[in-house]
Amino acid sequence: MLDKSKINPLKNDSTERTPIGNFSPTEIAKFDQLAESWWDPNGKYKTALEFNRARVEYFITQICLHYERDFNKVAPLKGLHILDVGCGGGLVCEPLAKAGATVVGIDMSEMSIEVAKRHALKSGLNIEYRHEHAQHTSTSDTHRYDVVINAEVIEHVPNQQTLVKQCSQLCKIDGCVIMATLNRTIKSYLLGIIGAEYIMRYLPIGTHSWRDFVTPVELNSMASIAHLELVTEMGMSYNLFTKQWHTTPNVGVNYVQVYKGLVTNLSFCD
């Protein structure tokens, strides 16, 4: 087990830990309040929608590379089963479904799941959404996924190592695990919290705690313990002039790591 107290001495043990699952009720409540707002293209969180567009485009590109698919074809992800752990209102799930994948989204926020279901129905997409914790998701061989995605979730859970391990177990051998989060740097504090939450109001104040951000080295260490092999990583950057997000080699703020699943015999209780 990775000793997070050594890697991140600033991170204190959460007083909200619960024996019934690796989640924080306070964090879930935050996203309950946001759920109805995520899909509004003209709302105050439209920058987050643009961020999601750029991020998911990168996800799909990496999945196509992993499975040797042609990104430019219609429905390039057809035949792949994808699990989005911490799916929120479905912002990642819907583009994946449109790209042909069979998608399951799980989240501990019941309100987010209901919003996701309603929006998928409105969009005419067949996506399976479940109000469920990753530790309760089936890990039998017939229920493992070709791709497991965990985007902007790890910084909101009490036990980050456990979450990475759960994502690894839910992935098929030689499958693809995609983790996206925020780096714990001075730059991420200035841009990701002060800038995004307090100045520009791209996100509600209090959405993130800088102490819970995860550096790429820490995430890769947790992934290695969970028997995942790093394939590539990429940062995300926002252009104030064009109002668009794009990928960048700089992982100083938002970043994505793509992994290959190596084993199928992990146990949540190991």
Buried (B, 14 or more C-beta within 10 A) or exposed (E): EBEBEEBBEEBEEBEEEEEEBBBBEEBBEBBBEBBBBBBEEEEEBBBBBBBBEBBBBBBBBBBBBBBEBEBEEEEBBEEBBBBBBBBBBBBBBBBBBBBBBBBBBBBBBEBBBBBBBBBBEEEEBEBBBBBBBBBEBEBEEEEBBBBBBBBBBBBBBBBBBBBBBBBBBBBBEEBBBBBBBBBBBEEBBBBBBEBBBEEBEBBBEEBBEBEBBBBBEBBBBBBBBBBBEBBEBBBBBBEEEEEBBEBBEBBBBBBBBBBBBBEBEBEEEE
